[in-house]
């Protein structure tokens, strides 16, 4: 588990797997409502250590999980390869 944050009854979990089964490393973003998974997004990472630059602030806005990246020169270079901010749509609420 990389990070977890709770907003009222919504829990957001960020985790990552390094080279699962010899494949690319992935970051897994999962939102749950009272234990029931409501949305999931899996992002393939170019390098497993990228996860530390692409995750800074976690926000929940009604039906979206928003993950802002860190603000630094190194972070800008790393996050340029990814969607920024990362948005996970949880319309199934």
C-alpha positions in Angstrom: 0.0 0.0 0.0 1.5 3.3 -1.1 -1.1 5.6 0.4 -4.6 5.7 1.7 -7.0 8.5 2.3 -10.6 8.6 3.5 -13.3 11.2 2.6 -16.5 10.6 4.7 -17.5 7.1 3.6 -15.2 7.0 0.5 -11.8 5.3 0.9 -9.1 5.7 -1.7 -6.2 3.3 -1.8 -3.1 3.7 -3.9 -0.8 0.7 -4.3 1.8 -0.5 -6.8 3.3 -3.7 -8.0 6.9 -3.9 -9.2 7.2 -6.0 -12.4 4.3 -8.4 -11.7 5.0 -11.7 -13.6 7.8 -10.0 -15.6 5.5 -7.3 -16.9 5.6 -3.5 -16.5 5.2 -2.1 -13.0 1.7 -0.8 -12.3 0.0 1.7 -9.9 -3.4 0.7 -8.8 -5.9 3.3 -7.7 -9.0 2.0 -6.0 -12.0 3.8 -4.5 -14.4 2.0 -2.2 -17.6 3.0 -0.4 -18.0 1.2 3.0 -15.8 -1.7 1.7 -17.5 -2.1 -1.7 -15.1 -1.3 -4.6 -16.7 1.5 -6.7 -13.9 2.3 -9.2 -10.4 1.1 -10.1 -7.8 2.4 -12.5 -4.5 0.7 -13.3 -1.6 2.8 -14.7 1.4 1.1 -16.3 4.6 2.7 -15.1 7.7 3.3 -17.2 9.8 2.9 -14.1 8.5 1.7 -10.7 10.1 4.7 -8.9 7.9 7.1 -11.0 5.1 6.4 -8.5 6.8 8.6 -5.9 6.7 11.6 -8.3 3.3 11.2 -9.8 1.5 11.1 -6.4 1.3 14.1 -4.2 -2.2 15.2 -3.2 -5.3 13.0 -3.3 -8.7 14.6 -3.7 -12.2 13.4 -4.1 -14.7 15.6 -6.0 -18.2 14.2 -6.0 -17.6 11.3 -8.4 -14.0 11.7 -9.3 -10.7 10.8 -7.6 -8.0 13.3 -8.5 -4.4 12.7 -7.9 -2.0 15.7 -8.3 1.7 15.1 -9.0 4.5 16.6 -7.0 5.8 20.0 -8.0 9.6 20.0 -8.7 11.8 20.0 -11.7 12.5 16.2 -11.5 8.7 15.6 -11.0 7.9 17.6 -14.1 10.3 15.5 -16.2 8.9 12.2 -14.8 5.2 13.2 -14.8 5.4 14.5 -18.4 5.0 10.8 -19.5 1.7 10.4 -17.6 -1.7 11.9 -17.5 -1.6 14.8 -15.0 -3.6 15.2 -12.9 -4.7 11.6 -12.8 -8.5 11.4 -12.8 -10.5 8.3 -11.9 -14.2 8.5 -12.8 -16.4 6.9 -10.2 -19.8 7.5 -11.9 -21.1 4.3 -10.4 -21.8 6.0 -7.1 
